C-alpha cells in the first residue's frame, strides 16, 4: 500500500499548477511544488507516461483504476465550487454539539472557487497538497490552506477520507460572529462513487477547534459549525463568491 500511495504522490505532482508559498504552519519541511500542469511535454509524453521515471530502477505496485480516476477528479484543471452553509441550524442538523450548535444564530452561505495542488516530496504519506483560492474571498484565506486524503482502512482501493483546511478572516451574520478571525476551518468529507461512475465528496462537514474541559485538563476538540458541498466547476458557470444571512 505504501508503494501505491507513493505512486499517487507522483501522479498528483505531475499535473499541478504553479507553485504556491510553503506553508509555515506545518512541522514537516516542504519542498517546492511541481511546475505548472500541462497535457504533454515537447517530446509528446503525457503526465501519465512520466510516472515511471519517478521510480526508475525499482518495481512499482500499480495504482488501482479507482485511485487514478479519483486523482484525475481531485486535480481537475478548473477546480471546484465549494458551497458552505454555517450557523446554529446547519451545525445541529449535522450532529454538532459545540458552542454554535447550542445557541441560536443566523445562517451564512459562502461560495469559494478552489483548486488543489499537490506536494512533490517523494514518500509523503498521506496524499496531501495546497489549496488555491481561484478567487479571493472576504471570509476565508490562504495560506495556510492545504488538503489531505487518507485511507479509511489499509485494504481500501483509494483514500476516501478527504479534508481541506483554510484560515478564517472573520465570518459574521447580522453583526453576530460565527467564526473568529484567525481560526482554522476544517472541511471534511468522504469520497464516494456516484451511480453514474463519477465521484462525490459526501456528507461534508465544517468544523473548528473549541477548548473543552475534561477532568482537570483543557483539551481542543473539533466541533461542527456547518455543512458544505464540493461541485466541479464548469467553464460556463458564473464565478460568484458571497455570504448572506438567512
FENWO-V806019 format. One record per residue. N is the residue number from 0. RES is the residue in three letters. SS is DSSP state (~ for helix, > for strand, _ for the rest). PSI is psi as a letter, one per 30 degrees, with the letter a starting at -180 (999 if undefined). D_CENTER is the distance of its C-alpha to the mean C-alpha in whole Angstrom. Layout:
n = [N	N]
res = [RES	RES]
ss = [SS	SS]
psi = [PSI	PSI]
d_center = [D_CENTER	D_CENTER]
This chain:
n = [0	1	2	3	4	5	6	7	8	9	10	11	12	13	14	15	16	17	18	19	20	21	22	23	24	25	26	27	28	29	30	31	32	33	34	35	36	37	38	39	40	41	42	43	44	45	46	47	48	49	50	51	52	53	54	55	56	57	58	59	60	61	62	63	64	65	66	67	68	69	70	71	72	73	74	75	76	77	78	79	80	81	82	83	84	85	86	87	88	89	90	91	92	93	94	95	96	97	98	99	100	101	102	103	104	105	106	107	108	109	110	111	112	113	114	115	116	117	118	119	120	121	122	123	124	125	126	127	128	129	130	131	132	133	134	135	136	137	138	139	140	141	142	143	144	145	146	147	148	149	150	151	152	153	154	155	156	157	158	159	160	161	162	163	164	165	166	167	168	169	170	171	172	173	174	175	176	177	178	179	180	181	182	183	184	185	186	187	188	189	190	191	192	193	194	195	196	197	198	199	200	201	202	203	204	205	206	207	208	209	210	211	212	213	214	215	216	217	218	219	220	221	222	223	224	225	226	227	228	229	230	231	232	233	234	235	236	237	238	239	240	241	242	243	244	245]
res = [UNK	UNK	UNK	UNK	UNK	UNK	UNK	UNK	UNK	UNK	UNK	UNK	UNK	UNK	UNK	UNK	UNK	UNK	UNK	UNK	UNK	UNK	UNK	UNK	UNK	UNK	UNK	UNK	UNK	UNK	UNK	UNK	UNK	UNK	UNK	UNK	UNK	UNK	UNK	UNK	UNK	UNK	UNK	UNK	UNK	UNK	UNK	UNK	UNK	UNK	UNK	UNK	UNK	UNK	UNK	UNK	UNK	UNK	UNK	UNK	UNK	UNK	UNK	UNK	UNK	UNK	UNK	UNK	UNK	UNK	UNK	UNK	UNK	UNK	UNK	UNK	UNK	UNK	UNK	UNK	UNK	UNK	UNK	UNK	UNK	UNK	UNK	UNK	UNK	UNK	UNK	UNK	UNK	UNK	UNK	UNK	UNK	UNK	UNK	UNK	UNK	UNK	UNK	UNK	UNK	UNK	UNK	UNK	UNK	UNK	UNK	UNK	UNK	UNK	UNK	UNK	UNK	UNK	UNK	UNK	UNK	UNK	UNK	UNK	UNK	UNK	UNK	UNK	UNK	UNK	UNK	UNK	UNK	UNK	UNK	UNK	UNK	UNK	UNK	UNK	UNK	UNK	UNK	UNK	UNK	UNK	UNK	UNK	UNK	UNK	UNK	UNK	UNK	UNK	UNK	UNK	UNK	UNK	UNK	UNK	UNK	UNK	UNK	UNK	UNK	UNK	UNK	UNK	UNK	UNK	UNK	UNK	UNK	UNK	UNK	UNK	UNK	UNK	UNK	UNK	UNK	UNK	UNK	UNK	UNK	UNK	UNK	UNK	UNK	UNK	UNK	UNK	UNK	UNK	UNK	UNK	UNK	UNK	UNK	UNK	UNK	UNK	UNK	UNK	UNK	UNK	UNK	UNK	UNK	UNK	UNK	UNK	UNK	UNK	UNK	UNK	UNK	UNK	UNK	UNK	UNK	UNK	UNK	UNK	UNK	UNK	UNK	UNK	UNK	UNK	UNK	UNK	UNK	UNK	UNK	UNK	UNK	UNK	UNK	UNK	UNK	UNK	UNK	UNK	UNK	UNK]
ss = [_	~	~	~	~	~	~	~	~	~	~	~	~	_	_	_	_	_	_	_	_	_	_	_	_	_	_	_	_	_	_	_	_	_	_	_	_	_	_	>	_	_	_	_	_	>	_	_	_	_	~	~	~	~	~	_	_	_	_	_	_	_	_	_	~	~	~	~	~	~	~	~	~	~	_	_	_	_	_	>	>	>	>	>	>	>	_	~	~	~	~	~	~	_	_	_	_	_	~	~	~	~	_	_	_	_	_	>	>	>	>	>	>	>	>	>	_	_	_	_	_	_	_	_	_	_	>	>	>	>	>	>	>	_	_	_	_	_	_	>	>	>	>	>	>	>	>	>	>	>	_	_	_	_	_	_	_	_	_	_	>	>	>	>	>	>	>	>	_	_	>	>	>	_	_	>	>	>	>	_	_	_	_	>	>	>	>	>	>	>	>	>	>	_	_	_	_	_	>	>	>	>	>	>	>	>	>	>	>	>	>	>	>	>	_	_	>	>	>	>	>	>	>	>	>	>	>	>	>	>	>	>	_	_	_	_	_	_	_	_	_	_	_	_	>	_]
psi = [e	e	e	e	e	e	e	e	e	e	e	e	f	f	g	l	a	l	k	l	k	k	j	f	f	k	e	k	k	k	l	k	l	l	l	k	l	l	e	l	l	f	g	f	k	l	e	e	f	f	e	e	f	e	h	k	f	l	k	k	k	k	l	l	e	e	e	e	e	e	e	e	e	e	g	k	e	f	a	l	j	k	j	k	j	k	l	e	e	e	e	e	f	g	g	k	g	a	e	e	f	f	a	k	l	l	k	k	k	k	k	l	j	l	l	k	l	k	k	g	k	k	g	k	k	l	k	l	a	l	k	k	j	f	k	k	k	f	f	k	l	k	l	k	j	l	l	l	k	l	k	e	l	f	g	k	f	l	j	f	j	k	k	k	k	l	k	k	g	j	k	l	k	h	f	k	k	e	k	l	k	f	k	k	k	k	j	k	l	k	k	l	k	l	f	g	g	a	l	k	j	l	h	k	k	k	l	l	k	k	k	l	k	j	b	g	l	j	l	k	k	k	k	k	f	a	l	l	k	j	k	k	k	l	e	g	k	k	j	k	k	l	k	l	k	999]
d_center = [22	21	23	20	17	19	20	16	15	18	17	14	16	18	16	15	16	18	17	15	17	16	15	18	16	15	19	18	20	17	19	19	16	18	20	19	18	22	23	26	28	32	33	31	29	25	22	23	26	25	23	27	28	25	27	30	33	31	31	27	26	25	21	21	21	19	16	17	17	13	13	14	12	9	11	13	15	15	11	10	12	10	13	13	16	18	21	23	24	20	20	23	22	19	21	21	23	23	25	23	24	27	28	29	27	26	23	20	18	16	15	12	12	9	9	7	10	11	13	17	18	20	20	16	15	13	11	9	8	8	7	10	11	14	16	17	16	19	17	13	13	12	13	12	8	6	4	6	8	11	15	16	20	21	22	20	19	16	13	12	10	6	5	3	6	9	13	15	18	20	20	23	25	29	29	27	24	21	19	21	20	18	17	13	11	9	7	8	9	11	11	15	17	19	23	23	21	18	15	13	10	13	14	11	12	12	13	15	17	21	24	26	30	30	34	35	31	28	25	21	20	16	18	17	17	16	14	12	12	10	12	13	15	18	21	23	21	22	19	20	18	20	20	23	25	26]
